[in-house]
């Protein structure tokens, strides 16, 4: 299903690079001979949805006709089959439109699995044994950073505290931050009004877009600080800068005590992220919403290039690859702050 919202009319979702986004989703519905239907999606911002929907239709042939038990009996093998088709693989591998389509299809499989088990997806994942968790991960290209045995040791070491951590999640929920007060196309009065509304609604962590010009960014951060006080504030450049520009620009934003700068340069430039991180500390560096696969994350962590890992289940190859990156983040001690792209964010 091709779903699009004309958010470009109000500039909701706008940033320094994506100036006219129409938030969109390519949705997958995996129907069965029973009552359950698995639903997955990937996130785009307009015309790219045409390509994603076509790619999904092509990939779907690789799962149609299979029993759910076959698909989830060996999740890593299912994921490898979807990402390793000898002809589709040429279009990536494991990146771009085909990987976005993979995400939608893989997420639909996991959703169907969770529904078959009668529980939400997060709970299904939480209740996986270490062996089942590791069995969902394709370790190809990762073993120089973490292999199956080390992953098992890591998960088993965490097992005694799992129940307590799940209890905290159920009691307090998962913490989040708000971006919708800080879209780059919004005028100052709208930013102020939305920030105040968010504070009244209970939000206590905010992010603003930056990257058009230094003076405007300084003013934008001033406005946010005037409205939210000393609450956590982050900034997001959406890949607009070169490495040197990012370092210089962040010098002007240093007085605003930003927790992080997000996507300060190309999402593929692990070395560049590392240089920026060294230069702008103690401001953190966050990235990941456009990190195409687990290999990019591996390199970011091996190079100590990021302070925050922003996985996106619609950019990576679905839940399986998210689990792989979670293992990497645990191994390297990098906090995970997931990115969520979707139609409901604006």
C-alpha positions in Angstrom: 0.0 0.0 0.0 1.3 3.4 -1.0 0.4 6.0 1.7 1.5 9.7 1.5 0.8 12.8 3.4 1.2 16.3 1.8 3.4 17.6 4.7 5.4 19.8 2.3 2.4 22.2 2.4 3.0 23.1 6.0 6.8 22.3 6.0 6.3 19.8 8.7 9.3 17.5 8.5 11.5 20.1 6.7 15.2 20.2 7.3 18.4 21.6 5.7 18.4 19.0 2.9 14.8 17.8 2.6 13.0 21.1 2.0 9.7 19.8 0.7 9.0 16.4 2.3 5.8 14.6 1.8 5.9 12.0 4.6 5.1 8.6 3.1 5.0 4.9 3.8 5.2 1.8 1.7 3.2 -0.8 3.6 3.3 -4.6 3.3 0.4 -6.8 4.3 1.3 -10.5 4.6 -1.9 -12.4 4.5 -2.3 -16.0 5.7 -4.9 -18.8 5.4 -5.8 -17.9 9.0 -7.0 -14.7 10.6 -3.7 -13.0 11.2 -2.1 -10.5 8.8 1.5 -9.3 9.2 2.0 -5.6 8.6 5.4 -4.0 7.9 6.4 -0.7 6.4 9.3 1.4 5.3 9.4 5.2 5.4 10.1 7.6 2.5 9.2 11.3 1.8 7.4 11.3 -1.4 8.2 10.1 -4.9 10.6 7.5 -3.6 7.6 5.6 -2.5 6.9 4.5 -6.1 10.3 2.8 -6.2 9.9 1.1 -2.8 6.4 -0.3 -3.6 7.7 -1.8 -6.8 10.7 -3.3 -5.0 8.4 -4.8 -2.4 6.3 -6.4 -5.0 9.4 -8.0 -6.5 10.8 -9.3 -3.2 7.4 -10.6 -2.0 7.8 -13.5 -4.4 10.5 -14.8 -2.1 8.1 -15.4 0.8 4.7 -16.1 -0.9 3.7 -19.7 -0.4 5.9 -20.3 2.7 4.5 -21.3 6.1 5.1 -18.9 8.9 6.8 -21.7 10.8 9.3 -22.1 8.0 10.0 -18.3 7.9 10.6 -18.0 11.6 12.1 -21.4 12.3 15.5 -20.0 11.0 15.1 -16.2 11.0 18.7 -15.6 9.9 18.3 -17.9 6.9 15.1 -16.1 5.9 16.8 -12.8 6.1 19.8 -14.0 4.1 17.5 -15.4 1.4 15.8 -12.0 1.1 19.0 -10.0 1.0 21.1 -12.4 -1.0 19.1 -13.0 -4.1 21.8 -13.2 -6.8 20.1 -10.7 -9.1 18.5 -8.2 -6.6 21.7 -8.2 -4.6 23.4 -6.4 -7.5 21.3 -3.3 -6.7 22.8 -2.9 -3.3 24.1 -5.0 -1.8 22.1 -4.4 1.5 21.5 -0.7 0.8 19.2 1.6 -1.1 15.7 0.9 -2.3 16.0 -2.9 -2.2 17.1 -2.7 1.4 14.2 -0.4 2.3 11.9 -2.9 0.7 13.6 -5.7 2.6 12.8 -3.8 5.8 9.1 -3.6 5.1 8.9 -7.3 4.2 11.0 -8.4 7.1 9.1 -6.3 9.6 5.8 -7.8 8.3 7.2 -11.3 9.0 8.1 -10.3 12.6 4.7 -8.7 13.1 3.0 -11.8 11.9 5.1 -13.9 14.2 4.2 -11.7 17.2 0.6 -11.9 16.4 0.8 -15.7 16.1 2.3 -15.7 19.6 -0.4 -13.3 20.9 2.0 -10.7 22.1 3.4 -7.3 20.9 6.6 -7.4 18.9 8.8 -5.8 21.7 7.7 -8.6 24.1 8.4 -11.3 21.5 12.0 -10.0 21.2 12.4 -9.6 24.9 11.4 -13.2 25.5 13.8 -14.7 23.0 16.4 -16.8 24.6 20.0 -15.9 23.9 20.2 -18.7 21.4 17.0 -17.5 19.6 18.2 -13.9 19.6 21.5 -14.9 18.0 19.7 -17.2 15.6 18.0 -14.2 14.1 21.2 -12.4 13.2 23.3 -12.8 10.1 26.9 -12.4 11.4 28.4 -12.2 7.9 30.7 -9.1 7.8 30.5 -8.7 11.6 32.9 -11.4 13.0 35.9 -9.0 13.2 33.8 -7.0 15.7 31.5 -9.6 17.4 30.9 -13.2 16.6 28.1 -15.6 17.6 29.9 -17.0 20.6 30.7 -13.5 22.0 27.1 -12.4 21.4 25.8 -15.4 23.3 28.1 -14.6 26.2 26.9 -11.0 26.2 23.3 -11.9 26.2 23.6 -14.6 28.8 25.4 -12.1 31.1 22.5 -9.8 30.8 19.8 -12.4 31.4 19.7 -12.2 35.2 18.5 -8.5 35.0 16.2 -8.9 32.1 13.0 -9.2 34.1 13.8 -6.0 36.1 14.5 -4.0 32.9 11.3 -5.2 31.3 9.4 -4.2 34.5 10.9 -0.7 34.2 9.8 -0.5 30.6 6.3 -1.6 31.4 6.0 0.8 34.3 7.7 3.9 32.8 7.6 3.4 29.1 10.4 4.1 26.6 11.8 7.7 26.8 11.6 9.8 23.7 12.4 13.3 22.5 10.3 15.8 20.4 11.3 17.2 17.0 8.0 18.6 15.8 8.6 22.0 17.4 11.9 22.4 15.5 11.3 21.8 11.8 13.5 24.1 9.8 10.7 25.7 7.8 8.7 26.9 10.8 8.7 30.6 11.7 9.9 31.6 15.2 6.4 32.2 16.6 5.3 28.7 15.6 8.5 27.2 17.1 7.7 29.0 20.4 4.1 28.0 20.4 4.8 24.3 19.7 7.6 24.2 22.3 5.2 25.5 24.9 2.5 23.1 23.9 5.0 20.2 24.2 6.1 21.3 27.6 2.5 21.4 28.8 2.0 17.9 27.3 5.0 16.6 29.4 7.8 16.5 26.9 11.2 17.0 28.6 13.7 16.5 25.7 13.8 18.5 22.5 15.5 18.5 19.1 15.8 21.3 16.5 16.9 21.3 12.9 19.9 23.3 11.8 22.1 23.8 8.8 20.9 26.7 6.6 23.1 29.4 7.9 25.0 30.0 11.1 23.1 33.1 12.2 19.7 31.5 11.7 20.9 28.4 13.7 22.2 30.5 16.5 18.8 32.3 16.7 16.9 29.0 16.5 18.9 27.5 19.4 18.4 30.8 21.4 14.6 30.5 20.9 14.6 26.9 22.0 16.7 27.6 25.0 14.4 30.5 26.0 11.4 28.2 25.8 12.7 25.0 27.3 15.3 26.3 29.7 18.0 23.8 30.7 16.1 20.7 29.5 18.1 18.5 27.0 18.4 20.0 23.6 19.8 18.3 20.5 20.4 19.6 16.9 20.1 17.8 13.6 22.0 18.8 10.4 20.6 16.1 8.2 23.9 15.4 6.4 24.3 18.9 5.0 27.9 19.7 6.0 31.4 18.6 4.9 33.6 17.5 7.8 35.4 20.9 8.2 32.2 22.8 7.9 30.6 20.7 10.6 33.4 21.3 13.0 33.5 25.1 12.4 29.7 25.4 12.5 29.4 23.6 15.8 31.8 26.1 17.3 29.1 28.7 16.9 26.5 26.4 18.6 28.7 25.4 21.5 27.2 27.9 23.9 23.8 26.2 23.8 24.9 23.1 25.6 23.7 20.7 22.9 23.6 17.0 23.9 24.4 16.0 20.3 24.6 17.0 16.7 22.9 14.5 14.6 23.9 13.5 11.1 26.6 16.2 10.8 27.9 14.9 7.5 27.4 12.0 5.0 25.9 9.0 6.7 28.5 6.8 4.9 31.5 8.7 6.2 32.6 6.9 9.3 36.0 8.5 9.3 34.5 11.9 9.0 32.2 11.3 11.9 35.1 10.3 14.0 37.0 13.5 13.1 33.9 15.6 14.0 33.4 13.8 17.3 37.0 14.4 18.4 36.8 18.1 17.4 33.5 19.1 19.0 33.6 17.1 22.3 31.9 17.3 24.8 29.0 17.8 22.4 28.1 14.3 21.3 27.6 12.9 17.8 24.6 10.9 16.8 23.8 9.2 13.5 22.1 6.1 12.1 18.8 6.9 10.5 20.5 6.8 7.1 23.1 4.2 8.0 22.2 1.6 5.4 23.3 -1.6 7.2 25.1 -3.2 10.1 28.5 -2.8 8.4 28.2 1.0 8.5 27.4 0.8 12.2 30.3 -1.6 12.8 32.7 0.9 11.3 31.2 3.8 13.2 31.7 2.0 16.5 35.1 0.5 15.7 36.3 4.1 14.9 34.7 5.5 18.0 32.8 7.9 15.7 29.5 8.2 17.5 28.2 8.8 21.0 24.6 7.7 20.2 23.5 4.9 17.8 20.3 5.8 16.0 19.0 2.5 14.5 16.0 2.7 12.2 14.0 -0.5 11.6 12.8 0.9 8.3 16.3 1.8 7.0 18.1 -1.2 8.1 16.9 -4.6 6.8 14.2 -4.9 9.4 14.2 -6.4 12.9 16.9 -8.9 12.1 19.5 -6.3 11.3 18.3 -4.1 14.2 19.2 -7.0 16.5 22.6 -7.2 14.9 23.3 -3.5 15.6 22.0 -3.8 19.1 24.6 -6.5 19.7 27.3 -4.2 18.3 26.2 -1.3 20.5 26.3 -3.5 23.6 29.7 -4.7 22.7 31.1 -1.2 22.2 29.1 0.5 25.0 27.3 2.9 22.7 23.8 4.1 23.9 21.0 3.4 21.5 18.4 6.1 20.7 16.2 4.7 17.9 15.1 6.8 15.0 11.4 6.5 14.0 10.4 7.7 10.7 6.7 7.7 10.0 3.5 9.5 9.0 2.4 10.2 12.6 5.4 12.3 13.5 4.4 15.6 12.1 
